Amino acid sequence: MVVGLLTLDLHFPGAHSLKDKRQVLRSLETRLRGKLNVAVAEVGDQDLWQRAQLAIVSVNTDRGHLEAALDAAGRMADETHDLQVLAAEVELL
């Protein structure tokens, strides 16, 4: 069994309130959960309206499938309008 964690530091340049940020973030979280079957949580910068730290976690018996799922999650975040990925870090346990 392999556990994978993708941590994303995100910037929301068009957000003017926490509501704006959370609307974009909620949409991304829903798409990630629906398409990739991963767990998603906002783990940092919850009170900042232009920043967020997002943790995406998945478990699999095949390391290759797990890496592919986390790569797809990173690409999905990169392709999301209204946010910028500042940093991405992958950990496999």
C-alpha positions in Angstrom: 0.0 0.0 0.0 1.3 3.4 -0.9 -0.1 6.7 0.4 0.4 9.9 -1.6 0.2 13.5 -0.5 0.2 16.5 -2.9 0.4 19.8 -1.1 -0.4 22.9 -3.2 0.2 26.5 -2.3 -2.4 28.6 -4.2 -2.9 32.3 -4.9 -6.2 33.8 -5.9 -5.4 37.1 -7.6 -9.0 38.0 -8.4 -10.4 37.3 -5.0 -11.6 40.3 -3.0 -13.0 38.3 -0.1 -13.0 34.9 1.6 -16.2 34.2 -0.2 -14.6 34.7 -3.6 -11.7 32.5 -2.7 -13.8 29.7 -1.3 -16.1 29.7 -4.3 -13.1 28.9 -6.6 -11.6 26.5 -4.1 -14.9 24.6 -3.6 -15.2 24.2 -7.4 -11.7 22.7 -7.6 -12.3 20.4 -4.6 -15.5 19.1 -6.1 -13.8 18.3 -9.5 -10.8 16.7 -7.8 -13.0 14.4 -5.7 -15.4 13.5 -8.5 -12.8 12.8 -11.2 -9.9 11.4 -9.3 -11.5 9.9 -6.1 -9.1 11.7 -3.8 -9.4 13.3 -0.4 -9.1 17.1 -0.4 -8.7 19.6 2.5 -7.7 23.2 2.9 -4.9 22.9 5.5 -3.4 26.3 5.6 -4.1 30.0 5.1 -7.8 29.6 5.7 -8.2 33.2 6.9 -6.3 34.8 4.0 -8.5 35.8 1.1 -5.9 35.5 -1.7 -4.0 32.4 -0.4 -4.7 28.8 0.4 -2.8 25.6 1.1 -4.5 22.5 -0.2 -3.7 18.9 0.7 -4.7 16.1 -1.7 -4.4 12.5 -0.5 -4.8 9.2 -2.1 -4.1 5.5 -1.3 -3.3 2.8 -3.8 -1.5 -0.5 -4.1 0.2 0.6 -7.4 2.7 3.4 -7.0 2.5 4.3 -10.7 -1.3 4.8 -10.6 -0.9 6.9 -7.4 1.7 9.1 -9.0 -0.5 9.5 -12.1 -3.5 10.5 -10.0 -1.5 13.1 -8.1 0.0 14.5 -11.3 -3.5 14.8 -12.8 -4.6 16.6 -9.7 -1.7 19.1 -10.1 -2.6 19.6 -13.7 -6.2 20.2 -12.9 -5.3 22.9 -10.4 -2.9 24.5 -12.9 -5.7 24.6 -15.5 -8.2 26.2 -13.1 -9.0 29.8 -13.9 -8.9 32.4 -11.1 -6.0 30.7 -9.2 -2.3 30.3 -9.6 -0.3 27.4 -8.2 2.7 28.9 -6.4 4.3 25.6 -5.2 3.5 21.9 -5.4 5.1 19.1 -3.3 4.5 15.4 -3.6 5.2 12.9 -0.8 4.9 9.2 -1.2 4.8 7.0 1.9 
